[in-house]
Structure formats: structure tokens, C-alpha cells
Amino acid sequence: MSGPPDGPFTGEPYGRPVTPRPPGRRRRWLRRLAAVAAALVLLVAGLGWVLYEQLNSNITTDDETAEELRRWEKQRPSALVRGAQNILIIGSDTRSGSGNAKYGEDSGSQRSDTTILLHLAANRRSATAVSLPRDLMATIPSCRKRDGTYTNERFAQFNWAYELAGTACTIRTVENITQIRIDHHIVLDFNGFKNLVDAMDGVELCLDKPMDDREAKLHLPAGNQTLNGEQALGYVRARYSLGDGSDTERMGRQQKFLGALVRDMRSEGLLLNPTRLYPVLDAATKSVTTDAGLDSLKKLYDLVRTVRDIPTERVQFLTVPRRPYAFNSARDELVQPDADQLFRQLRLDRPVSVNAQVRPADDKPRDDRHGRGRSGRDPGPEGTDGSATEGGEAPPVPPATAAPPAAPPAPPSQAPVAPRTGSVPSSAPAAPMTSPASQAPPATTAPSPLSSVPPTYQGTTAARGMCG
């Protein structure tokens, strides 16, 4: 008895074998699919490598500073805690370079408009950023300039160090003040800062009161505001036209903004979104000049990842304890023993506590823009912008009882050894030196012994800053 003419599933008559699909055809399709997948993987990997190399090439490496610091190695403090990191962040006010001319005339000089010492704890459970006032009176050591000549040691405002001899001189001055060894440095100019903020689509900040300031180009209501790059630059740079006109208040605004910047950069919407992350990385890498220890995308990413893992309440910002300089209220001096206590805590990698109290006014005069010359910049060294001949203010003169500083050290020989005390040889002409009385720090009583219980400093954290 025969069955139905066709099989129920095969469509073939009963009794006929099923014709299998040729195995060669199936293998060809698998090979084609694997080839396409491999091509896509190689394309993505190649594109990723190109983008990675592009970001790496954006970073400017500063080998000159490292070479100069090696010359003075024997004079530098030693690192005391393995794993702790101290990074000096310098905001340069240079007007040279693309996009910077709009912020003032390029006089060929530059100063450290903002200087922040960032301490990362060895256990990476806290980060402390300490602002150093640009007007802080300090002993600036003899430094080698780019032309090979040497400046004289002098007692002057801190930000002269950068104008006199660049980053290495600033680092050595900070190390003299704090006795903290600087491991790395980052230099950022106006335009780089602005581009970074714009690449992040702005930074959200809480304004306690409205800002309507023509000089700073800020016209903002109170409350939560998203500042674009130009607005952010005006907010962190404005000094004489906002608040009480003090540098202390400006540093407070800078710290508040940096806290908001850290908070926004830690957000998932940025870090997990490649279309937003790449422009930020591109702007960041184009904006910075660093030492060799931070001059790759991987090194910078490791640094950012380190900070990202720190609780926001332990990312702290404060200003070194300061007060108006006793002999010129337009300048600053350290408050002791609080400042030394702070530096000691950082050297030993011990916790630093801050609170959210509003900083008091620093009682600086506002009538003459703190002794500025006609150009609107602070009086500078070496007869530069704002010197006495230009209507600027001469360096402060301490009382006659102050002892003059020791003679400036001679430049080091070719070998990287510390220079000996003596006169600068005629073959290396030194920068013009003002009279000893105008450079000597005032005679003061010895600071009181450091307290066993460190003080709490006025500051803020990355966890604060939003309204409500």
C-alpha cells in the first residue's frame, strides 16, 4: 500500500531520501560572515588607535623644566610618603597663542595667574587642592632663564617667579615655601580652559547672587547656571570688579568652580558617552603642557580615574592661610603656624579638614587696583610692565631693621650639583637687582610651635556647590 504522494514535511514523495544542502555552501557563508566581522573589528581597532594617537599628540611635553630641576636636585625637598602625589597646576595669563590676544596685549611675558598645589593621598581616598595667592610675598631663588643668564634671589610677590624664569622657578619657589616636593606639573592657558568647558557643554554652578559685571562680561541671575567657556573664564578670573576686589575672594570662586568641574567630569553621562567624551578629551589634551610623567592619554586618564574614585566630600579645596602683608596691604603673607601646619600635614600625607564658612574679606585697598600700573597688570620685575617708571608700585620696603638676604647663589656647573653661595659670574649676566632693603623679608618673631591637633581650614569640597 502506497502512502500520500508527497511527504508531510519534506515536500518529497515518500520513499525518496532528503537531499541535504551542500556543505560547501554553508561553510562559504560562515567564512564570509567571519571575514566581515574581522574587518569590522580591525576597522574599529584601527580607528581607536588613530584617535588614541591623535589625543596623545595633542599633549605638549615640557622636558625643559625637568632638565632645569635636575640642576638643583640637592636643594629640593625629598618625598616622604611613597605613593602620595603632589601636582602643581599653573594657570598662565599669557596673551600669546591662538585665541588669547582678546584677553589683553601680548607683552611677551607671562605670570602664573592661578597656582594650585594638588595633593593626592597615597591611599587615593582624598585629594586636597591648595590655592597659593599670586600676591604672596616669598623668597624667589636664583633661577636660570632661557637665555642662560641667572636671576638674583629676591623677596617679591610669588607670581614673579613664573615671569622671571618659567615653570621650574615657580616649582622651586613653591618647594621653598612648603618644603613639599612637586612630582608633576600641568600648565593651562586662558583659551585651553575655555575650550575644555565648552567641550563639556558647560559646567553647572550655583550663584548665590546675581552677577552683572561689564568688565568680567558676566550677566547672570542667581541660582543654578550652566556657564559656557567664556562665562567660566570671566567667573574665575574676575577680581577687582566682583565682590570685595580681593584675590582671596577670587580664589574662593575658582575653588567653587573646580569643585563643580570635578563633579561634572565624574558624571556617567560624560564618561559613558563616547560622542561627548572624545571632544572633552580632545580639548583637555590640547589645553595642557605637562612633564613627561603625565604626557600621554593613559597617564592623564589614570590621574582622572584616581580622582573619580575619591568620594566627592573628600575632594577638598582651600586657600593657604594668608593675611595682608604687614608692610603693603596690597600683598599677602602667610599666617603662622597655620600655614606650616597645613604643609606638614600634606608632607606626611595626613588628613586635612575644611569647612564651608565664607572667607572673610582680606581688607585690601581697591582704589588703585592694588598698585597696578597703567597697563592694568601688576607691577613686574626687571622693569617690565607696571614698573615704577610706568606709574606702577615699587616692591614693598620692609623696615630698616630687617637683615638683607644672603648673596644670590652662583649658577651650577655643567654637572647637576647645587650652586654655592657667591656672586653670579660676569659670563652669566644677572637680572637687575633692586636694593637689598627692598627685597629683604621683615624681621618677625619665630612662629609658635605646631599644634598637635591640626586646625580646620576654610574651604569647600566637590560635594558642595549646587543650589538647594
C-alpha positions in Angstrom: 0.0 0.0 0.0 1.5 3.3 -1.0 1.3 6.5 1.0 0.4 10.0 0.1 2.2 11.3 -3.0 4.2 13.8 -1.0 5.9 13.7 2.4 4.3 16.0 5.1 7.5 18.0 5.9 10.0 17.4 3.1 7.8 18.1 0.1 9.4 15.0 -1.4 7.5 11.8 -2.3 7.5 9.1 0.3 10.3 6.7 -0.1 12.8 9.2 -1.6 15.8 10.3 0.5 16.0 14.0 1.6 18.5 16.0 -0.4 20.9 17.8 2.1 22.2 21.3 1.4 25.7 21.1 0.0 28.1 21.6 3.0 30.4 23.8 0.9 27.8 26.5 0.5 27.2 26.7 4.3 31.0 26.9 5.0 31.3 29.7 2.4 28.6 31.8 4.2 30.3 31.2 7.6 33.7 32.3 6.2 32.2 35.4 4.7 30.5 36.3 8.0 33.7 35.8 9.9 35.6 37.9 7.4 33.2 40.8 7.7 33.3 40.6 11.5 37.1 40.5 11.5 37.2 43.5 9.1 34.8 45.4 11.4 37.0 44.6 14.5 40.1 45.7 12.6 38.4 48.9 11.4 37.2 49.8 14.9 40.6 48.9 16.4 42.4 51.0 13.8 40.1 53.9 14.3 40.6 53.6 18.0 44.3 53.6 17.6 44.3 56.6 15.3 42.1 58.6 17.8 44.3 57.5 20.7 47.5 58.6 18.9 45.8 61.9 17.9 44.9 62.6 21.6 48.5 61.7 22.6 50.0 64.0 20.0 47.9 66.9 21.4 49.8 66.9 24.7 52.8 69.2 24.9 55.6 67.7 26.9 57.8 70.0 29.0 61.2 68.4 29.2 63.0 71.7 29.7 61.6 72.1 33.3 62.7 68.6 34.3 66.2 69.3 33.0 66.4 72.5 34.9 65.1 70.9 38.1 67.8 68.3 37.9 70.4 71.1 38.2 69.1 72.0 41.6 68.3 68.5 42.9 70.4 68.8 46.0 68.3 71.9 47.1 65.0 70.2 46.6 62.9 68.5 49.4 62.6 64.8 49.4 59.3 62.9 49.1 58.4 61.4 52.5 55.4 59.1 51.7 55.6 56.6 48.9 52.6 56.7 46.6 51.4 60.2 47.5 51.5 62.6 44.6 51.9 66.4 44.6 50.9 68.1 41.3 51.4 71.8 40.7 48.7 73.3 38.4 49.6 76.6 36.9 47.1 78.8 35.1 49.2 81.1 32.8 48.0 84.5 31.9 50.0 84.6 28.7 48.4 86.6 25.9 50.4 84.8 23.2 48.9 81.8 21.3 45.7 81.3 19.3 42.7 82.9 21.0 44.5 84.6 23.9 45.0 88.0 22.4 41.4 89.1 23.2 42.3 89.0 26.9 45.0 91.7 26.7 48.0 92.9 24.8 50.8 90.3 24.3 53.8 92.0 26.1 56.0 88.9 25.6 55.8 88.0 29.3 53.5 85.8 31.3 52.8 85.1 35.0 51.1 82.4 37.0 47.6 83.9 37.2 46.5 80.9 39.2 48.6 78.3 41.1 47.2 75.3 42.9 49.0 72.6 44.7 47.1 69.3 44.3 47.9 66.6 46.9 46.6 63.1 46.1 46.8 60.8 49.2 48.8 57.6 48.9 45.6 55.5 49.5 43.8 57.6 46.9 40.9 58.2 49.3 41.3 62.0 49.4 42.5 64.9 47.3 43.4 68.4 48.6 43.9 71.4 46.3 45.6 74.4 47.9 45.5 77.8 46.2 48.6 79.9 46.5 47.9 83.7 46.2 49.6 85.3 43.3 50.5 88.3 45.6 52.0 86.2 48.3 55.4 87.7 49.4 58.0 85.0 49.1 61.7 84.4 48.6 62.2 83.6 44.9 65.5 81.7 44.4 68.1 82.4 41.8 66.8 80.8 38.6 68.2 80.2 35.2 66.4 81.9 32.3 66.0 80.6 28.8 68.9 82.7 27.6 71.2 81.0 30.1 71.6 84.0 32.4 70.6 83.9 36.1 68.2 86.0 38.1 69.1 87.1 41.6 67.4 85.7 44.7 64.8 88.2 45.7 61.9 88.8 48.1 58.9 89.6 46.0 55.4 88.6 45.1 55.1 84.9 44.3 53.9 85.2 40.7 57.1 87.0 39.6 58.8 83.6 39.7 56.9 82.4 36.5 57.6 85.7 34.7 61.3 85.7 35.7 62.2 82.1 34.7 59.2 80.0 34.0 57.8 76.8 35.4 61.0 75.5 37.0 61.4 78.7 39.0 57.8 78.5 40.2 58.2 74.9 41.3 61.4 75.7 43.2 59.7 78.7 44.9 56.7 76.6 45.9 59.0 73.9 47.3 60.9 76.6 49.3 57.6 77.9 50.7 56.1 74.5 51.6 59.0 72.0 51.8 56.8 69.7 49.7 58.4 68.0 46.7 56.5 68.6 43.5 56.1 65.4 41.5 54.3 66.7 38.4 53.1 69.9 36.9 50.4 71.0 34.5 50.2 74.4 32.8 46.9 75.6 31.3 46.3 78.9 29.5 43.1 81.0 29.1 42.0 79.6 25.8 42.6 76.0 26.8 40.5 76.4 29.9 37.6 78.0 27.9 37.7 75.2 25.2 37.6 72.5 27.9 34.5 74.0 29.5 32.8 74.3 26.1 33.6 70.7 25.2 31.8 69.7 28.3 28.7 71.6 27.2 29.3 74.0 30.1 29.6 73.5 33.8 26.6 73.9 36.2 27.2 76.2 39.1 25.2 77.7 41.8 25.4 81.5 42.0 24.5 82.9 45.5 23.5 86.3 44.0 23.1 87.8 40.5 26.2 88.8 38.6 26.1 91.9 36.4 29.6 92.9 35.6 30.7 94.6 32.5 34.5 94.0 32.9 34.1 90.3 33.6 31.4 90.1 30.8 29.1 88.3 33.3 25.4 89.0 33.3 23.8 86.1 35.2 20.8 85.7 37.6 21.2 83.9 40.9 20.6 80.2 41.2 21.8 77.2 39.2 23.5 78.4 36.0 25.4 76.5 33.3 28.4 78.6 32.4 30.0 78.3 28.9 33.7 78.7 28.4 33.7 82.5 28.1 31.5 82.9 31.1 33.5 80.4 33.2 36.8 82.2 32.3 35.2 85.5 33.4 34.0 84.0 36.6 37.3 82.5 37.7 39.4 85.5 36.6 37.4 88.5 37.7 39.0 90.2 40.6 38.5 93.9 41.0 35.0 94.1 39.7 33.3 91.4 41.7 32.8 91.1 45.5 35.4 93.0 47.6 38.0 93.1 44.8 40.4 90.7 46.7 42.4 87.8 45.3 41.2 85.7 48.2 37.6 86.0 47.1 38.6 85.2 43.5 40.4 82.1 44.7 37.2 81.1 46.5 35.3 81.4 43.2 38.0 79.3 41.5 37.7 76.6 44.1 33.9 76.5 43.8 34.1 76.2 40.1 36.8 73.5 40.2 34.5 71.5 42.6 31.7 71.8 40.0 34.0 70.8 37.2 35.2 67.7 39.1 31.6 66.8 39.8 30.5 67.2 36.2 33.5 65.2 34.9 32.7 62.3 37.1 29.1 62.0 35.7 28.1 58.9 33.9 26.5 60.9 31.1 30.0 62.1 30.2 32.3 59.1 30.9 30.0 56.5 29.3 29.1 58.6 26.2 31.8 58.4 23.5 30.3 61.2 21.5 30.6 63.5 24.5 33.8 62.1 25.9 36.0 62.4 22.9 35.6 66.2 22.4 36.3 66.6 26.1 39.5 64.5 25.9 40.5 66.4 22.7 40.1 69.8 24.3 41.8 68.6 27.5 44.8 67.2 25.8 45.2 70.3 23.5 45.0 72.5 26.6 47.8 71.2 28.7 51.6 71.3 28.9 52.9 68.7 31.3 56.0 66.9 32.4 56.9 63.5 31.0 55.1 61.8 33.9 51.7 63.0 32.6 52.3 63.4 28.9 50.2 60.6 27.5 46.4 59.9 27.4 46.9 56.8 29.5 48.8 58.7 32.2 46.2 61.5 32.3 43.3 59.0 32.3 44.9 57.2 35.2 45.1 60.5 37.0 41.4 61.3 36.3 40.3 57.8 37.2 42.2 58.2 40.5 40.3 61.4 41.4 37.0 59.9 40.1 37.2 57.1 42.7 37.6 59.6 45.6 34.4 60.4 47.4 33.3 63.9 46.4 33.3 65.0 50.1 37.0 64.1 50.2 37.9 66.3 47.2 38.7 69.5 49.0 39.7 73.0 48.0 41.2 75.7 50.3 43.5 78.7 50.2 46.7 78.7 52.1 46.2 80.7 55.4 47.1 84.3 54.4 46.6 87.9 55.5 47.6 91.3 54.2 51.3 91.8 54.2 52.3 93.9 57.2 54.2 96.5 55.0 52.0 96.6 52.0 48.3 95.6 52.4 48.1 95.0 48.6 50.3 91.9 49.1 49.9 88.8 51.2 51.9 86.9 53.8 51.4 83.5 55.4 49.5 83.1 58.7 51.7 81.1 61.1 51.7 78.5 62.5 48.5 77.5 60.5 50.3 77.5 57.1 53.2 75.4 58.3 50.8 73.0 60.0 49.0 72.6 56.6 52.2 72.0 54.7 53.3 69.5 57.4 50.0 67.6 57.0 50.4 67.4 53.3 54.1 66.3 53.5 53.2 63.5 55.9 50.1 62.6 53.9 47.8 63.2 56.8 44.2 64.3 56.6 43.3 67.9 56.1 39.9 69.2 57.2 38.0 72.1 55.6 34.7 73.7 56.4 32.2 75.7 54.4 32.5 79.0 56.2 32.6 82.1 53.9 36.0 83.6 53.8 36.3 87.0 55.4 37.3 90.0 53.3 41.0 90.4 53.2 40.9 94.2 53.7 42.9 95.0 50.7 42.6 98.5 49.2 40.6 98.8 46.0 41.3 102.4 44.9 44.4 101.8 42.8 43.8 98.2 41.7 46.3 97.1 44.3 49.1 99.2 42.9 48.7 98.3 39.3 50.4 100.3 36.6 48.7 102.0 33.7 48.6 98.7 31.7 46.3 97.1 34.3 48.7 94.4 35.2 50.6 94.1 38.5 54.0 95.8 38.7 56.5 93.3 37.4 60.2 92.6 37.8 63.1 93.7 35.7 61.5 97.0 34.7 58.7 95.2 32.8 55.0 96.1 32.7 53.9 98.4 35.5 57.4 99.3 36.8 57.9 102.5 38.8 58.8 104.4 35.6 55.4 103.4 34.3 53.5 104.6 37.2 53.4 101.3 39.0 54.2 100.4 42.5 57.8 99.6 43.6 58.4 96.4 45.6 57.4 96.9 49.3 60.1 98.2 51.5 60.4 96.5 54.9 61.7 98.3 58.0 65.4 99.1 58.2 65.9 96.6 61.0 65.4 93.7 58.5 68.5 91.9 57.6 69.3 91.7 53.9 69.2 88.3 52.3 72.3 86.3 51.5 74.1 86.9 48.2 72.5 85.1 45.3 73.9 81.6 44.6 76.2 81.2 41.6 74.8 79.2 38.7 75.6 75.5 38.7 78.3 74.0 36.6 77.6 71.6 33.8 77.2 68.8 36.3 73.8 68.7 38.1 75.0 69.9 41.5 73.7 72.6 43.8 75.3 76.0 43.4 77.5 77.5 46.0 76.9 80.9 47.6 78.6 83.6 45.9 78.3 86.2 43.1 77.0 85.4 39.7 80.0 85.4 37.3 80.2 88.1 34.6 79.8 85.5 31.9 76.2 84.9 33.1 74.7 88.4 33.5 72.2 88.5 36.2 68.9 90.3 36.1 68.9 93.8 37.6 68.5 93.6 41.3 66.7 96.1 43.4 68.3 97.4 46.7 68.7 94.8 49.4 66.3 96.7 51.7 63.5 96.3 49.1 63.9 92.6 48.9 64.5 91.5 52.5 61.6 90.0 54.3 60.7 91.8 57.5 62.2 90.6 60.8 59.5 88.6 62.6 59.3 86.6 65.7 59.7 82.8 65.4 56.3 81.1 64.7 54.8 79.3 67.6 55.2 75.5 67.8 52.9 73.5 65.6 49.9 72.3 67.4 49.4 68.5 67.9 45.8 69.0 66.7 45.8 70.4 63.1 43.3 73.3 62.5 40.3 73.1 60.3 40.7 75.3 57.2 38.1 77.4 55.4 37.3 75.8 52.1 34.9 73.7 50.1 34.5 70.2 48.6 33.3 68.9 45.3 30.2 67.6 47.1 29.1 71.2 47.6 28.2 73.9 45.2 24.7 73.2 43.9 21.7 75.2 45.0 19.4 73.5 47.4 
